[in-house]
Amino acid sequence: MQPNLLIVFTWVIFLPGALQQPMVSYSSDSFSSGTHNNPYRTIAEIPMPAGYSRLALEPGSFGAWLRDVRLKEDMVVYLYNGNRKINQRAQFSVLDISTGNKDLQQCADAVMRLRAEYLYEQKRYGEIVFLDNNGTRYSLPLGADRKKFNAYLEKVFMSCGTLSLERQLKRVAVMNTIMPGDIFIKGGSPGHAAIVMDVAMNNRGKKIFLLANGYMPAQDIHVVINPRVPGLSPWYSTDYDSIIELPEYRFASNQLKRW
């Protein structure tokens, strides 16, 4: 499958070395009027600060697949019912992944959707398994076509969530080992989940990463801006402190997990 705004700030946080260069930014005025289009076609085209290179990834890996996820030209985040999300200042770009017409594909669901789509495309059907809070396994039926796959995902979205997914994943002990496909997750109600879409590194071993998430109500999955360090946005760094601040949520660095 080839999967379906920054605000201009009047101040800049200056960072050491290569991170002093601000990333491309978009004015809220041009965005809200609908005159600005996303210039990047895929995650892999989102530019990095000077001095950074994307991590080498195995062809066919989940991380390599995430880099090829297509981005919408339209930078608006829409809800499942076709309405615009009220907050249009959280996204850098929007993934070209369908949301459906039900209020189901929210934060953890968006993460599970991306993982399931990857495994489905790879024909690794037996690995498409998610657990609910009681440990009940939801496996993709053998021989499922696209229609049955979509029905399976709806069942997963209704039965599984941040708490069950958090239990299913493995903790990443060292933040600087972060990889594309890793997940920041806090189980509960409300909990949240965001997926690492890409990782880059400089010659000193410092890493930066992109995050994408869905949200409530169900809405387009989107790459988020970095509201805490706009000069680095949409990238985040493993170098700062223990808090990973998204536009609409906050994670601790020890909440990073892996499949």
C-alpha positions as protocol buffer text, in pm:
chain_id: "A"
residue {
  index: 1
  type: MET
  ca { x: 0 y: 0 z: 0 }
}
residue {
  index: 2
  type: GLN
  ca { x: 105 y: 357 z: -56 }
}
residue {
  index: 3
  type: PRO
  ca { x: -60 y: 509 z: 245 }
}
residue {
  index: 4
  type: ASN
  ca { x: -350 y: 769 z: 219 }
}
residue {
  index: 5
  type: LEU
  ca { x: 181 y: 2446 z: 985 }
}
residue {
  index: 6
  type: LEU
  ca { x: 362 y: 2542 z: 1137 }
}
residue {
  index: 7
  type: ILE
  ca { x: 288 y: 2878 z: 1305 }
}
residue {
  index: 8
  type: VAL
  ca { x: 536 y: 3153 z: 1232 }
}
residue {
  index: 9
  type: PHE
  ca { x: 676 y: 3263 z: 1567 }
}
residue {
  index: 10
  type: THR
  ca { x: 821 y: 3607 z: 1626 }
}
residue {
  index: 11
  type: TRP
  ca { x: 1090 y: 3457 z: 1848 }
}
residue {
  index: 12
  type: VAL
  ca { x: 1341 y: 3181 z: 1791 }
}
residue {
  index: 13
  type: ILE
  ca { x: 1509 y: 2949 z: 2040 }
}
residue {
  index: 14
  type: PHE
  ca { x: 1875 y: 2919 z: 1939 }
}
residue {
  index: 15
  type: LEU
  ca { x: 2023 y: 2577 z: 1979 }
}
residue {
  index: 16
  type: PRO
  ca { x: 2383 y: 2462 z: 1979 }
}
residue {
  index: 17
  type: GLY
  ca { x: 2558 y: 2379 z: 1655 }
}
residue {
  index: 18
  type: ALA
  ca { x: 2359 y: 2259 z: 1359 }
}
residue {
  index: 19
  type: LEU
  ca { x: 2021 y: 2302 z: 1526 }
}
residue {
  index: 20
  type: GLN
  ca { x: 2037 y: 2680 z: 1497 }
}
residue {
  index: 21
  type: GLN
  ca { x: 1876 y: 2669 z: 1153 }
}
residue {
  index: 22
  type: PRO
  ca { x: 1496 y: 2698 z: 1176 }
}
residue {
  index: 23
  type: MET
  ca { x: 1288 y: 2459 z: 970 }
}
residue {
  index: 24
  type: VAL
  ca { x: 1036 y: 2560 z: 706 }
}
residue {
  index: 25
  type: SER
  ca { x: 742 y: 2735 z: 868 }
}
residue {
  index: 26
  type: TYR
  ca { x: 396 y: 2836 z: 755 }
}
residue {
  index: 27
  type: SER
  ca { x: 197 y: 3136 z: 867 }
}
residue {
  index: 28
  type: SER
  ca { x: -130 y: 3070 z: 1043 }
}
residue {
  index: 29
  type: ASP
  ca { x: -296 y: 3331 z: 817 }
}
residue {
  index: 30
  type: SER
  ca { x: -208 y: 3157 z: 491 }
}
residue {
  index: 31
  type: PHE
  ca { x: -295 y: 2821 z: 641 }
}
residue {
  index: 32
  type: SER
  ca { x: -634 y: 2921 z: 775 }
}
residue {
  index: 33
  type: SER
  ca { x: -727 y: 3073 z: 440 }
}
residue {
  index: 34
  type: GLY
  ca { x: -648 y: 2742 z: 272 }
}
residue {
  index: 35
  type: THR
  ca { x: -385 y: 2895 z: 42 }
}
residue {
  index: 36
  type: HIS
  ca { x: -90 y: 2691 z: 159 }
}
residue {
  index: 37
  type: ASN
  ca { x: -15 y: 2341 z: 37 }
}
residue {
  index: 38
  type: ASN
  ca { x: 224 y: 2087 z: 180 }
}
residue {
  index: 39
  type: PRO
  ca { x: 533 y: 2074 z: -48 }
}
residue {
  index: 40
  type: TYR
  ca { x: 645 y: 1729 z: 72 }
}
residue {
  index: 41
  type: ARG
  ca { x: 507 y: 1410 z: -84 }
}
residue {
  index: 42
  type: THR
  ca { x: 634 y: 1160 z: 173 }
}
residue {
  index: 43
  type: ILE
  ca { x: 777 y: 1147 z: 524 }
}
residue {
  index: 44
  type: ALA
  ca { x: 1121 y: 1095 z: 367 }
}
residue {
  index: 45
  type: GLU
  ca { x: 1101 y: 1437 z: 200 }
}
residue {
  index: 46
  type: ILE
  ca { x: 1055 y: 1634 z: 524 }
}
residue {
  index: 47
  type: PRO
  ca { x: 1385 y: 1827 z: 555 }
}
residue {
  index: 48
  type: MET
  ca { x: 1629 y: 1797 z: 845 }
}
residue {
  index: 49
  type: PRO
  ca { x: 1851 y: 2053 z: 1016 }
}
residue {
  index: 50
  type: ALA
  ca { x: 2201 y: 2089 z: 871 }
}
residue {
  index: 51
  type: GLY
  ca { x: 2445 y: 1821 z: 986 }
}
residue {
  index: 52
  type: TYR
  ca { x: 2187 y: 1544 z: 1022 }
}
residue {
  index: 53
  type: SER
  ca { x: 2131 y: 1234 z: 812 }
}
residue {
  index: 54
  type: ARG
  ca { x: 1848 y: 984 z: 830 }
}
residue {
  index: 55
  type: LEU
  ca { x: 1933 y: 651 z: 991 }
}
residue {
  index: 56
  type: ALA
  ca { x: 2010 y: 367 z: 754 }
}
residue {
  index: 57
  type: LEU
  ca { x: 1720 y: 121 z: 759 }
}
residue {
  index: 58
  type: GLU
  ca { x: 1675 y: -229 z: 624 }
}
residue {
  index: 59
  type: PRO
  ca { x: 1465 y: -240 z: 306 }
}
residue {
  index: 60
  type: GLY
  ca { x: 1125 y: -384 z: 392 }
}
residue {
  index: 61
  type: SER
  ca { x: 1149 y: -283 z: 757 }
}
residue {
  index: 62
  type: PHE
  ca { x: 867 y: -101 z: 934 }
}
residue {
  index: 63
  type: GLY
  ca { x: 1080 y: 214 z: 956 }
}
residue {
  index: 64
  type: ALA
  ca { x: 1153 y: 211 z: 583 }
}
residue {
  index: 65
  type: TRP
  ca { x: 782 y: 166 z: 514 }
}
residue {
  index: 66
  type: LEU
  ca { x: 693 y: 461 z: 739 }
}
residue {
  index: 67
  type: ARG
  ca { x: 930 y: 685 z: 541 }
}
residue {
  index: 68
  type: ASP
  ca { x: 736 y: 604 z: 227 }
}
residue {
  index: 69
  type: VAL
  ca { x: 398 y: 696 z: 375 }
}
residue {
  index: 70
  type: ARG
  ca { x: 246 y: 957 z: 150 }
}
residue {
  index: 71
  type: LEU
  ca { x: 142 y: 1301 z: 274 }
}
residue {
  index: 72
  type: LYS
  ca { x: -163 y: 1496 z: 166 }
}
residue {
  index: 73
  type: GLU
  ca { x: -119 y: 1816 z: -29 }
}
residue {
  index: 74
  type: ASP
  ca { x: -400 y: 1961 z: 181 }
}
residue {
  index: 75
  type: MET
  ca { x: -264 y: 2053 z: 523 }
}
residue {
  index: 76
  type: VAL
  ca { x: -604 y: 2062 z: 697 }
}
residue {
  index: 77
  type: VAL
  ca { x: -684 y: 1796 z: 960 }
}
residue {
  index: 78
  type: TYR
  ca { x: -1038 y: 1668 z: 914 }
}
residue {
  index: 79
  type: LEU
  ca { x: -1253 y: 1474 z: 1158 }
}
residue {
  index: 80
  type: TYR
  ca { x: -1422 y: 1145 z: 1072 }
}
residue {
  index: 81
  type: ASN
  ca { x: -1745 y: 1333 z: 993 }
}
residue {
  index: 82
  type: GLY
  ca { x: -1579 y: 1560 z: 737 }
}
residue {
  index: 83
  type: ASN
  ca { x: -1563 y: 1866 z: 963 }
}
residue {
  index: 84
  type: ARG
  ca { x: -1240 y: 2053 z: 1017 }
}
residue {
  index: 85
  type: LYS
  ca { x: -1070 y: 1995 z: 1349 }
}
residue {
  index: 86
  type: ILE
  ca { x: -1097 y: 2310 z: 1562 }
}
residue {
  index: 87
  type: ASN
  ca { x: -725 y: 2321 z: 1640 }
}
residue {
  index: 88
  type: GLN
  ca { x: -542 y: 2356 z: 1308 }
}
residue {
  index: 89
  type: ARG
  ca { x: -214 y: 2461 z: 1469 }
}
residue {
  index: 90
  type: ALA
  ca { x: -87 y: 2122 z: 1582 }
}
residue {
  index: 91
  type: GLN
  ca { x: 16 y: 1966 z: 1250 }
}
residue {
  index: 92
  type: PHE
  ca { x: 313 y: 2001 z: 1021 }
}
residue {
  index: 93
  type: SER
  ca { x: 164 y: 1771 z: 758 }
}
residue {
  index: 94
  type: VAL
  ca { x: -119 y: 1519 z: 720 }
}
residue {
  index: 95
  type: LEU
  ca { x: -76 y: 1151 z: 635 }
}
residue {
  index: 96
  type: ASP
  ca { x: -264 y: 1023 z: 332 }
}
residue {
  index: 97
  type: ILE
  ca { x: -437 y: 753 z: 538 }
}
residue {
  index: 98
  type: SER
  ca { x: -815 y: 725 z: 553 }
}
residue {
  index: 99
  type: THR
  ca { x: -989 y: 797 z: 884 }
}
residue {
  index: 100
  type: GLY
  ca { x: -1319 y: 628 z: 802 }
}
residue {
  index: 101
  type: ASN
  ca { x: -1662 y: 772 z: 878 }
}
residue {
  index: 102
  type: LYS
  ca { x: -1692 y: 648 z: 1236 }
}
residue {
  index: 103
  type: ASP
  ca { x: -1544 y: 790 z: 1555 }
}
residue {
  index: 104
  type: LEU
  ca { x: -1310 y: 493 z: 1595 }
}
residue {
  index: 105
  type: GLN
  ca { x: -959 y: 562 z: 1462 }
}
residue {
  index: 106
  type: GLN
  ca { x: -825 y: 775 z: 1746 }
}
residue {
  index: 107
  type: CYS
  ca { x: -474 y: 781 z: 1899 }
}
residue {
  index: 108
  type: ALA
  ca { x: -382 y: 419 z: 1976 }
}
residue {
  index: 109
  type: ASP
  ca { x: -595 y: 312 z: 1680 }
}
residue {
  index: 110
  type: ALA
  ca { x: -385 y: 526 z: 1444 }
}
residue {
  index: 111
  type: VAL
  ca { x: -70 y: 350 z: 1567 }
}
residue {
  index: 112
  type: MET
  ca { x: -228 y: 6 z: 1527 }
}
residue {
  index: 113
  type: ARG
  ca { x: -356 y: 103 z: 1182 }
}
residue {
  index: 114
  type: LEU
  ca { x: -8 y: 190 z: 1057 }
}
residue {
  index: 115
  type: ARG
  ca { x: 143 y: -128 z: 1200 }
}
residue {
  index: 116
  type: ALA
  ca { x: -135 y: -345 z: 1055 }
}
residue {
  index: 117
  type: GLU
  ca { x: -113 y: -178 z: 713 }
}
residue {
  index: 118
  type: TYR
  ca { x: 261 y: -246 z: 700 }
}
residue {
  index: 119
  type: LEU
  ca { x: 223 y: -613 z: 794 }
}
residue {
  index: 120
  type: TYR
  ca { x: -69 y: -655 z: 554 }
}
residue {
  index: 121
  type: GLU
  ca { x: 134 y: -513 z: 266 }
}
residue {
  index: 122
  type: GLN
  ca { x: 422 y: -743 z: 359 }
}
residue {
  index: 123
  type: LYS
  ca { x: 180 y: -1040 z: 361 }
}
residue {
  index: 124
  type: ARG
  ca { x: 283 y: -1115 z: 720 }
}
residue {
  index: 125
  type: TYR
  ca { x: -78 y: -1182 z: 810 }
}
residue {
  index: 126
  type: GLY
  ca { x: -6 y: -1404 z: 1109 }
}
residue {
  index: 127
  type: GLU
  ca { x: 171 y: -1114 z: 1286 }
}
residue {
  index: 128
  type: ILE
  ca { x: -135 y: -888 z: 1275 }
}
residue {
  index: 129
  type: VAL
  ca { x: -248 y: -946 z: 1633 }
}
residue {
  index: 130
  type: PHE
  ca { x: -367 y: -700 z: 1896 }
}
residue {
  index: 131
  type: LEU
  ca { x: -478 y: -761 z: 2254 }
}
residue {
  index: 132
  type: ASP
  ca { x: -759 y: -606 z: 2455 }
}
residue {
  index: 133
  type: ASN
  ca { x: -744 y: -519 z: 2825 }
}
residue {
  index: 134
  type: ASN
  ca { x: -833 y: -877 z: 2918 }
}
residue {
  index: 135
  type: GLY
  ca { x: -560 y: -1024 z: 2703 }
}
residue {
  index: 136
  type: THR
  ca { x: -801 y: -1148 z: 2436 }
}
residue {
  index: 137
  type: ARG
  ca { x: -621 y: -1181 z: 2103 }
}
residue {
  index: 138
  type: TYR
  ca { x: -764 y: -1021 z: 1791 }
}
residue {
  index: 139
  type: SER
  ca { x: -598 y: -1188 z: 1492 }
}
residue {
  index: 140
  type: LEU
  ca { x: -659 y: -1112 z: 1128 }
}
residue {
  index: 141
  type: PRO
  ca { x: -872 y: -1393 z: 980 }
}
residue {
  index: 142
  type: LEU
  ca { x: -686 y: -1615 z: 734 }
}
residue {
  index: 143
  type: GLY
  ca { x: -734 y: -1515 z: 373 }
}
residue {
  index: 144
  type: ALA
  ca { x: -882 y: -1175 z: 460 }
}
residue {
  index: 145
  type: ASP
  ca { x: -931 y: -950 z: 161 }
}
residue {
  index: 146
  type: ARG
  ca { x: -927 y: -572 z: 192 }
}
residue {
  index: 147
  type: LYS
  ca { x: -1292 y: -553 z: 295 }
}
residue {
  index: 148
  type: LYS
  ca { x: -1242 y: -810 z: 571 }
}
residue {
  index: 149
  type: PHE
  ca { x: -919 y: -639 z: 674 }
}
residue {
  index: 150
  type: ASN
  ca { x: -1103 y: -310 z: 720 }
}
residue {
  index: 151
  type: ALA
  ca { x: -1378 y: -484 z: 920 }
}
residue {
  index: 152
  type: TYR
  ca { x: -1109 y: -644 z: 1137 }
}
residue {
  index: 153
  type: LEU
  ca { x: -952 y: -305 z: 1205 }
}
residue {
  index: 154
  type: GLU
  ca { x: -1286 y: -162 z: 1313 }
}
residue {
  index: 155
  type: LYS
  ca { x: -1324 y: -447 z: 1561 }
}
residue {
  index: 156
  type: VAL
  ca { x: -973 y: -381 z: 1693 }
}
residue {
  index: 157
  type: PHE
  ca { x: -1043 y: -9 z: 1729 }
}
residue {
  index: 158
  type: MET
  ca { x: -1358 y: -84 z: 1931 }
}
residue {
  index: 159
  type: SER
  ca { x: -1189 y: -343 z: 2155 }
}
residue {
  index: 160
  type: CYS
  ca { x: -829 y: -225 z: 2206 }
}
residue {
  index: 161
  type: GLY
  ca { x: -681 y: 104 z: 2321 }
}
residue {
  index: 162
  type: THR
  ca { x: -387 y: 278 z: 2484 }
}
residue {
  index: 163
  type: LEU
  ca { x: -393 y: 60 z: 2796 }
}
residue {
  index: 164
  type: SER
  ca { x: -394 y: -271 z: 2609 }
}
residue {
  index: 165
  type: LEU
  ca { x: -141 y: -154 z: 2351 }
}
residue {
  index: 166
  type: GLU
  ca { x: 92 y: -25 z: 2622 }
}
residue {
  index: 167
  type: ARG
  ca { x: 90 y: -373 z: 2778 }
}
residue {
  index: 168
  type: GLN
  ca { x: 154 y: -539 z: 2443 }
}
residue {
  index: 169
  type: LEU
  ca { x: 465 y: -333 z: 2363 }
}
residue {
  index: 170
  type: LYS
  ca { x: 817 y: -360 z: 2505 }
}
residue {
  index: 171
  type: ARG
  ca { x: 983 y: -75 z: 2691 }
}
residue {
  index: 172
  type: VAL
  ca { x: 1279 y: 103 z: 2529 }
}
residue {
  index: 173
  type: ALA
  ca { x: 1528 y: 148 z: 2813 }
}
residue {
  index: 174
  type: VAL
  ca { x: 1760 y: 402 z: 2647 }
}
residue {
  index: 175
  type: MET
  ca { x: 1604 y: 703 z: 2475 }
}
residue {
  index: 176
  type: ASN
  ca { x: 1893 y: 751 z: 2234 }
}
residue {
  index: 177
  type: THR
  ca { x: 1827 y: 406 z: 2083 }
}
residue {
  index: 178
  type: ILE
  ca { x: 1500 y: 543 z: 1942 }
}
residue {
  index: 179
  type: MET
  ca { x: 1401 y: 399 z: 1604 }
}
residue {
  index: 180
  type: PRO
  ca { x: 1129 y: 467 z: 1345 }
}
residue {
  index: 181
  type: GLY
  ca { x: 821 y: 269 z: 1444 }
}
residue {
  index: 182
  type: ASP
  ca { x: 873 y: 317 z: 1819 }
}
residue {
  index: 183
  type: ILE
  ca { x: 579 y: 454 z: 2015 }
}
residue {
  index: 184
  type: PHE
  ca { x: 538 y: 701 z: 2297 }
}
residue {
  index: 185
  type: ILE
  ca { x: 239 y: 574 z: 2489 }
}
residue {
  index: 186
  type: LYS
  ca { x: 53 y: 639 z: 2813 }
}
residue {
  index: 187
  type: GLY
  ca { x: -221 y: 391 z: 2881 }
}
residue {
  index: 188
  type: GLY
  ca { x: -543 y: 491 z: 3052 }
}
residue {
  index: 189
  type: SER
  ca { x: -844 y: 713 z: 3016 }
}
residue {
  index: 190
  type: PRO
  ca { x: -745 y: 953 z: 2890 }
}
residue {
  index: 191
  type: GLY
  ca { x: -421 y: 810 z: 2757 }
}
residue {
  index: 192
  type: HIS
  ca { x: -241 y: 883 z: 2434 }
}
residue {
  index: 193
  type: ALA
  ca { x: -5 y: 733 z: 2177 }
}
residue {
  index: 194
  type: ALA
  ca { x: 222 y: 886 z: 1914 }
}
residue {
  index: 195
  type: ILE
  ca { x: 442 y: 700 z: 1666 }
}
residue {
  index: 196
  type: VAL
  ca { x: 800 y: 780 z: 1569 }
}
residue {
  index: 197
  type: MET
  ca { x: 785 y: 825 z: 1191 }
}
residue {
  index: 198
  type: ASP
  ca { x: 1154 y: 889 z: 1125 }
}
residue {
  index: 199
  type: VAL
  ca { x: 1489 y: 935 z: 1301 }
}
residue {
  index: 200
  type: ALA
  ca { x: 1804 y: 1121 z: 1197 }
}
residue {
  index: 201
  type: MET
  ca { x: 2148 y: 1151 z: 1358 }
}
residue {
  index: 202
  type: ASN
  ca { x: 2449 y: 1382 z: 1336 }
}
residue {
  index: 203
  type: ASN
  ca { x: 2819 y: 1288 z: 1348 }
}
residue {
  index: 204
  type: ARG
  ca { x: 2821 y: 1324 z: 1726 }
}
residue {
  index: 205
  type: GLY
  ca { x: 2553 y: 1059 z: 1768 }
}
residue {
  index: 206
  type: LYS
  ca { x: 2276 y: 1302 z: 1859 }
}
residue {
  index: 207
  type: LYS
  ca { x: 1934 y: 1194 z: 1734 }
}
residue {
  index: 208
  type: ILE
  ca { x: 1624 y: 1380 z: 1628 }
}
residue {
  index: 209
  type: PHE
  ca { x: 1287 y: 1230 z: 1540 }
}
residue {
  index: 210
  type: LEU
  ca { x: 946 y: 1300 z: 1386 }
}
residue {
  index: 211
  type: LEU
  ca { x: 620 y: 1216 z: 1563 }
}
residue {
  index: 212
  type: ALA
  ca { x: 272 y: 1154 z: 1425 }
}
residue {
  index: 213
  type: ASN
  ca { x: -55 y: 1094 z: 1605 }
}
residue {
  index: 214
  type: GLY
  ca { x: -429 y: 1067 z: 1576 }
}
residue {
  index: 215
  type: TYR
  ca { x: -652 y: 1220 z: 1839 }
}
residue {
  index: 216
  type: MET
  ca { x: -1007 y: 1244 z: 1975 }
}
residue {
  index: 217
  type: PRO
  ca { x: -1248 y: 1257 z: 1806 }
}
residue {
  index: 218
  type: ALA
  ca { x: -1121 y: 1036 z: 1522 }
}
residue {
  index: 219
  type: GLN
  ca { x: -929 y: 1250 z: 1275 }
}
residue {
  index: 220
  type: ASP
  ca { x: -654 y: 1251 z: 1015 }
}
residue {
  index: 221
  type: ILE
  ca { x: -323 y: 1114 z: 1137 }
}
residue {
  index: 222
  type: HIS
  ca { x: -77 y: 1401 z: 1128 }
}
residue {
  index: 223
  type: VAL
  ca { x: 291 y: 1482 z: 1183 }
}
residue {
  index: 224
  type: VAL
  ca { x: 299 y: 1717 z: 1480 }
}
residue {
  index: 225
  type: ILE
  ca { x: 495 y: 2036 z: 1526 }
}
residue {
  index: 226
  type: ASN
  ca { x: 739 y: 2077 z: 1815 }
}
residue {
  index: 227
  type: PRO
  ca { x: 578 y: 2357 z: 2022 }
}
residue {
  index: 228
  type: ARG
  ca { x: 859 y: 2362 z: 2277 }
}
residue {
  index: 229
  type: VAL
  ca { x: 1148 y: 2415 z: 2033 }
}
residue {
  index: 230
  type: PRO
  ca { x: 1001 y: 2582 z: 1722 }
}
residue {
  index: 231
  type: GLY
  ca { x: 1349 y: 2634 z: 1575 }
}
residue {
  index: 232
  type: LEU
  ca { x: 1379 y: 2255 z: 1547 }
}
residue {
  index: 233
  type: SER
  ca { x: 1016 y: 2180 z: 1455 }
}
residue {
  index: 234
  type: PRO
  ca { x: 881 y: 1944 z: 1334 }
}
residue {
  index: 235
  type: TRP
  ca { x: 1176 y: 1743 z: 1466 }
}
residue {
  index: 236
  type: TYR
  ca { x: 1223 y: 1654 z: 1833 }
}
residue {
  index: 237
  type: SER
  ca { x: 1558 y: 1584 z: 1999 }
}
residue {
  index: 238
  type: THR
  ca { x: 1663 y: 1311 z: 2242 }
}
residue {
  index: 239
  type: ASP
  ca { x: 1898 y: 1565 z: 2399 }
}
residue {
  index: 240
  type: TYR
  ca { x: 1676 y: 1784 z: 2607 }
}
residue {
  index: 241
  type: ASP
  ca { x: 1499 y: 1675 z: 2923 }
}
residue {
  index: 242
  type: SER
  ca { x: 1267 y: 1395 z: 3019 }
}
residue {
  index: 243
  type: ILE
  ca { x: 954 y: 1561 z: 2878 }
}
residue {
  index: 244
  type: ILE
  ca { x: 835 y: 1517 z: 2519 }
}
residue {
  index: 245
  type: GLU
  ca { x: 584 y: 1795 z: 2466 }
}
residue {
  index: 246
  type: LEU
  ca { x: 341 y: 1757 z: 2176 }
}
residue {
  index: 247
  type: PRO
  ca { x: 92 y: 2030 z: 2084 }
}
residue {
  index: 248
  type: GLU
  ca { x: -192 y: 1846 z: 2260 }
}
residue {
  index: 249
  type: TYR
  ca { x: -22 y: 1603 z: 2498 }
}
residue {
  index: 250
  type: ARG
  ca { x: 294 y: 1549 z: 2701 }
}
residue {
  index: 251
  type: PHE
  ca { x: 497 y: 1229 z: 2736 }
}
residue {
  index: 252
  type: ALA
  ca { x: 786 y: 1130 z: 2960 }
}
residue {
  index: 253
  type: SER
  ca { x: 1091 y: 989 z: 2783 }
}
residue {
  index: 254
  type: ASN
  ca { x: 1050 y: 661 z: 2976 }
}
residue {
  index: 255
  type: GLN
  ca { x: 715 y: 606 z: 2802 }
}
residue {
  index: 256
  type: LEU
  ca { x: 887 y: 502 z: 2479 }
}
residue {
  index: 257
  type: LYS
  ca { x: 800 y: 149 z: 2364 }
}
residue {
  index: 258
  type: ARG
  ca { x: 867 y: -86 z: 2072 }
}
residue {
  index: 259
  type: TRP
  ca { x: 690 y: -369 z: 1889 }
}
